[in-house]
């Protein structure tokens, strides 16, 4: 049973928006691609694990802190033992020399095993201090079939793509009835999960500097046109109801500029392709409340509406 679902990180969402509306530096773009590929790999992992997750309490995307040290966990499967999974979407050829990892052209990368072992050690101490006595097993899972690791010792806790079916069978054999102890542990870990604000790590940008227009919900470019009721992406051909497209654009504004008020003029300028403010106003009626008048008029989300400014 999934206790905490996986969602795209706020940093990934915002960088995706910025990538469509400005030119990222090579370092910023590299970080964006790293996050995009990482999330893609985690989604692939989740699809594989659908076969066994019913027998476990599944907690995804945890950001915890122990002893003033923060650590991130991709997935925990809790039953009679805790399975900690570190998921990687590496592509291409890599090799190991001692405890150092390298790409095929000799560029050293962070050792993902050390990253996983650090998280396991901190989690073990945290679980113990919370009063639970449950063993923890960690596994580094590579999900990209176009990945190969040379010179890997046989005893490493690594699962390669073609070994995932075997991992699933082993997990199915280890399932046991979920007890109150397991539920209590999952609940305690959820209460300790912290939110990581990415805004200090983002590139500098302003409303005036960003490219205007409504982004495609599929390929995320702003190469779109608007018909009477439809947003059409010129790049990939995706068609979307204009009502949903406008609401998504409003959510973009909320995420990119969380401290600023939503005015009709700003939404109209941001959307660009919508010819009249009246059309936008009609779309906002169901989900937003208009407060104030004249230049001070702005929109706020209605109390019974959810799904706009969501920070996970």
N, C-alpha and C positions, 0 to 999 in steps of 0.2 A: 504494500500500500504506500502510495506516495504521500509523505507528510509535508514536504516542501518541494514544489515544482521548480524546474529550471526556467529561468527567464534571461533574456539578453541583458547584459550589464548596462547601466546607465552610460558608462564611458563608451561602450561600443555603439549604443544608439546615437549619442551625440556626435561621435567621430564620423559615423556614417552620414549623418546630416551635413556635417561640415565638409566632408569630402566631396559632396555633390554641389556645394555652394562656394567653395574657395579652393585655393591650391595649397595642399598640405606640404610641409617640408618632407624631405626623404625620410627623416627620422619619425616624423608624425605619421606619415603614410605607412611606414613599416610597422609601427605600433598598431595602427588601425587594422592592417592585414593580419597581424598576429592575433588580435582579438577576434576578428571575423573567422579565421580558420579555427581558432580554439573553440569558439561556440559551435561551429559546424561539426567539429569532432565530437563534442559533448552530445549534440543532438543524435549523431549516428550511434554513439554509445547507448543513449537512452532507448533508441529503437531496438537495439539488440536485447537490452535488459528487460523489455516488456514481458518476455517469456517467464521471467523469474521474480519480478518485483512484487507480485501478489503475496509471496511468502515472506517478505521482509518489510520493515519500516524503512522507507527510502527518503533520505534527506539530501537534497542537492544544493550546491552553491552556498556553502557555509563560509562566512568570514568570522573567525573567532580570535580571541586574544587571551594569552596566558603568560603571566610573568612579564607584562609590558611588551610582549612580542605577538604580532598579528600573524595569522596563518590562514591559508585558504584551502578548502577541501572541495573537490569536484563532486564526489558522491559518497555517501555512507549508506551501507545496507546493514540494518540492525536486526539481529535475531539472537541465537544463543552465543554468537560472537559478532563482532563488528567488522565488516569488510570496508576498508577505505580504498577507494579507487581514484587514482590520478590518471586523467585521460589526456592523451596527446594525439595531435593530428599531423605529426611530422610527415613530410613527403620527400622522397629521394633517398640517397645512400648516406649512411652515417657509420662511424666506427668508434671503438672504445680502445683507449690505451691507459691501463691502470684504472684510476677513477675519473679520468677525463674523457669527455665526449667531444667528437669533432664531426663537422660536415665532411662530405667526400673530398672537398677541395682544401681541407686542413684547417678550417676556421673553428676555433673552440667555442662551444656553447655551454650554457649552464647544465650541469648534470641533473637530469630530472629525477633520478633515483635519490639523490641527496635532498632535493626539494620534498619528495614524498616522505622520506625517512624523518625529516625535520617535522613535517606536519603530524606524522604518526607519533613521534615522541611527545610533542606538545599536547596532542589529543589524549594520549594515554595518561599523562599527568593530570590533565583537566578532568577526565572521567573519574580517575581515582579520587581527586579532591572533592568531586561532587557526591562521592559515596557509593559509586558503582564498581563492581568487580566483574568486568567483562573483558575477555581477550580481544585484541585488535590484530587483524591481518591486513597488510597493505599490498596492493597490486598496481603496477604501472601498465596501463593498457594503451596500446597503439592501435588506432582504428583505420588508418589510411592504408589500403592495400598496396599503394605505391611507395611503401616504406621498407627499407632493409637496413639491418644493423649488423655490421661485421665485427668479428672478434668479441662477441658477447659471451661471457661465461655462462655455463648451463644452469647454475644455481641462482641466477638473479630472479627476483619476483616480477617478471615481465611476461605479459601476454601479447603476442603478435596477432595481426588480423586473422590469420588462418587458424589460430588457436582459440578464438572467442567461443565457437560452439562447444568446445571442451570445457571452457570456463563456465558456461551456462549449465552444463550437465552437473558439474561439481557443486555449483551453488544450489541447484535443485535438490541434490542429495543432502545438503546441510540445513535445509529449512526445518524449523521447529515452531511449535505454537508460540504466538506472540504473547508475552506476559506483561503484567502491569509495570514490571521493572523496565522493560524495553520502551513502553509508552512514556514512562516518566523520564527516561533518559533523553528520548527524542524531544520531548517538550522542554526540558532544561536547556538542551543545545539550541533550540529555536529561540529561547529567551535571551541567550548569550550571543546570538548572531547580530553582527553590527552592520550598519550601512556605511559604505565607503563613498564619500563624495569625490567625484573626479574633477571638479571644476578648476582646482589649482593646477592640475596636470594638463589641461587642455591648451591648445594654441590660442593666441589672442585673436579676438574677432569682435565685430560690432554689427548692429542691425544694418547700418549703412553699407558696410563692406561686403556683406554676403549677397550672393546671387538670389534674386527673387523668383518666385514661381512655385507651383505645387509639384512636389516630388512624386515619382512613380512608386507605388507600394511594392512593386516586384524588383525592379533593378535600381531603384532609389535615385535615378537621375532626375533633373528638373527639365528634361527635354520633352515637355508635354504640351498638349493643346486641350482646350476646353470647348466642348459642344454644349448644347443646351442643358443636357442632363448627365454628361459623361466626361470623365478625364481620360484622355488617350495618350499613351506613351509612344513617342515616335521611335524611341530606341528599341523597345522590345515588343510593342504592340499591346501591352496590357491595357484593359479598359476597366474603369472603376466608376461607380456611382458618384456623382459630383458632391452629394451630401456627405458621404463618407470621406471623400478626399479633402473637403474643407475642414471637417472636424479633425482629421489627421494633421492638417497644416497648423491648426490652432494648437494642437498638442506639441508640435515641433517648436512653436514659439514659446510655449510654457517651459519646455525642457532647455532650450537654448538661452532663454532670458527669464529665469525663474523669479527674479525680483521685480519685474516690470508688469504694469497693468496691461490688460488686453483692451485696446480700443478698436472700434470699427475701422478707423482709418489705417491703423497698423496692420490689422488682419487683411484688409483690402490690398494694401501695398505689398504685403508678404505673399499673398496668393497670386497677385499680378494678373493672371489670365481671366479672373472673374471681372466682367465689365462694370457691374454696378454694385454699390454698397448694399442696396436693397436686397439683392439676391443673397448676399452673405448674411444679412440681418435675419432673413427668413429661415435660413439654415440653422442659425444659432438659437432660435427661439425655444426649441425643445430641451436643449441641454444647458443653456446659460441664462443667467439673470442679468438684465441691464440695470446698472446702478448709476445714479447721478444724471446730469443733463449737460448739454452744451459740450464744451471742451473737456469737461471732467467726466463725461460718460464713459463707462467701461464695463466689461463683462466679467462675471465670476461664475464658476461651475455651480450648478444647482446641487443642493445637499443630497438629493436622492440619486445623483448621477455619479458614476465611477468610470475609471478607465482613461482619464486624460493625463493628469500629472501623477504618474506612478513611478516612484523611485524605489527600486529593489536593491 
